[in-house]
Amino acid sequence: MPLFSKLATGAVGAIHVYIVVLEMFLWDTPRGHKAFKLAPDFATKTRVLAANQGLYNGFLAAGLFWGLAQPVEEFAAQIRLFFLGCVGVAGVYGAATASRKILSGSDFEVQDDDSRPEKPSRKRPKIATASTASGSSRPVKFDSSLSRSLFAQEARKATKEETCLPPSRQHSILYHRPLLLDEQVGSRGRKALLSWFDSVSQSRSMPWRKAWVDPKTISDPAELRKTLEKRAYEVWISEIMLQQTRVAVVIDYWSRWMAKWPTIHDLAAAKPEDVLSAWSGLGYYSRATRIHEAAKLAVGDPDMDGLLPSSAKDLEAKIPGVGRYTAGAISCIVFGRAEPMVDGNVLRVLSRQLGIHGNIKTGKAVIDAIWAAADAMVKATSELDSVDGETSSEPNDRPGRWGQALMELGSTICTLNPNCSQCPITATCRVYKEGELKASKSKEKPKRIADIEDAACILCEPFEDGERDSDDDSTQDKSRSTGTNKIEARQGKQATLAAFAFTRKPAKGASSSSSPSATSAAPSKATMDTITAHARRFPVKAIKKAVREEETLVCAIRRSDGQYLIHRRPLKGLLAGLWEFPSQLLEQSTKPDKRKREQLAMGYVSSLLGGSKGTKKKPTRISCAGELGSVPWLFSHIKLTMHVFLFEVGDDAEVTGDEEQPRRWVAGSDVDAESMGTGMRKCWEMVNNALKEL
């Protein structure tokens, strides 16, 4: 029995020595994170607390080994019994929370007590990468644990971190808890944005912006269904048209579209070429094809029968061409459901509201974080911000107004070059507050974040502050490639009880994140210029890809009876399904001069007018009026130069067949009615002008 007692005491003592090492020296390392199921940010905040706890475990280990070393067995047994009893009491107390795999080092995610653990996935999850403050690259994943710590109900009540000071911007991931969700200023900020949107939507009216259809106001089910069907159709078409296109351009197109096809049933019955013709000039013509196919699917589906689903999830799954953003927009605006709707403008607005200096185009973790924030905000707006102050989870008009307000703010005020003086929600904007601190030239040094590799924010890229701010893409690109930030920091002091509670009490006189702007009076012009210049740095500007340059020969072939040959482009790819004058793309490796281009064009036209295979008919007469000029046209990824030629042929001209690219002759007066791209219409205009001079 004494031998067993000594062996047990030695084993327990060795385990406590290992725990001492973990808590005092390895707590804020990958090994400690795995052993205790810690998020890196949480580990950094609690490392002093853990060291204190490790010290107490060290006292237990010392007492256990004292019981082994004591030469008087009767006294030694009492020592071992006392300290083993202490270990037993501590074990019972901590059994509900201690990890059973503390020795195995299994990797866990931090989860709330009331959440169910997710089943482990056999596939390795895809992760994004972000630069740390040290300039290195490490894997970054915005998971459900981080989402809860930033946006859950508990996070709204938690004390927010102080505004970080440029240029070092030292902060943890918890810095990005939205002030728009803060219990003190959040509701005021959300209501201010809704009020601002209600005022500007009257002065900046758009035909698809209409009052929300409240189902409670329409008693007849058939009438309600018809109203919702038309409203969903209108919003759907407007959202697709607005992708990559200015509002001023879309208004005319949307109005003509609705006049031609007022319901989704009318669109489903339309001819594909008519749909493409109505879309001509908007670009990205595959959108028109997908809209037409989706309309036919929605009308033909017995469950939908023309009424689009109200759930964002169902919209994205069942309607071709409807992605996450469009699904959220239809669900919010039409059906009053609290769904996030995040486009490029909203990504920019929320990156500044949250203070995220990251890439909103390619940074997956950044994009996921902003989507999660948008989801939490729209739900808070829907549930909490009613006029009467009552909490409600019923569908209402606030989700739609909120989503459109963020987009309106991003397209008119919080633009690439923002007008921060006109923004209605500066009191909740992290970047605005940083700009205020920068303008005040604060001398307070930021608090040191220990072990910057593990503790620094995983969403933000290094921020380097030069003497001049610039909104030119190349400025930041060059800045980001120069290396690491030089961070002025000092050794942190012993943590206080406030630190043990994981809160930070704002210093006296410091800007509080839960109050309106730091200055009660209107900022001076110099201050506002500094704030705006700082805001232009957010989000990180993506490195633009080089535009590919291409040249093509456009051959307008005119018969003596005034008809022109046109052919249809392939159904997939650039300008899919549109009609055009026969065109041949030049090889990029060759840069032919004008004479060589004319020879190539003549050869191409001759191959088209070779007649049917197997016939012995004499080739038709072909004459070239020469190269009329060139039309430059810029797509999102291609800079195309179209060299326009005019050919005259006889009435006996026959065209070789091509099933993949059908060809036909059309009268000159009917060319304008064909579904052609805007660039090809420029070529047609050049041909008409040349004919007038002949």
Protein Blocks (a to p, Z undefined) as FASTA:
>chain_A
ZZmmmmmmmmmmmmmmmmmmmmmmmmmgfklmmmnopafklmmmmmmmmmmmmmmmmmmm
mmmmmmmmpmblklmmmmmmmmmmmmmmmmmmmmmmpcfklmnopacddddfkbccdddd
fbdcdddddddfkopacdddddfklmmmmmmmklmmpccddddddfklpacfklmpcfkl
pfklmmmmmmmmmmmmmmmmmmmgcfklccdddfklpmblklmmmmmmmmmmmmmmmmmm
mgopafklmmmmmmmmmmmmmbfklmmmpcfklmmmmmgongpmllmmmmmmmmmmmmmp
mklnopacfbfklmmmmmghiafklmmmmmmmmnopacddddfklmmmmmmmnopacdfk
lmmklmmmmmmmmmmmmmmmmmmmcfnopacfbdcfklmmmmmmmmmmmmmmmgmbdcfk
lpcklmmgmklmmmmmmmnopabdcdddehkllmmcfkbccddddfbdcfbfklmmmmmm
nopadddddddddddfklmnopacddehiacfkbccfblbdcdfklmmmmmmmmmmpccd
ddddddddddddddddddfkopacdddddfedehihiacdddddddfkbccdfklmmmmm
mmmmmmmmnopehiacdcdddddebjfbdcddddfkbccddddddddddfklccdddfkl
ccddddfklmmmpccdfklmmmmmmmmmmmmmZZ
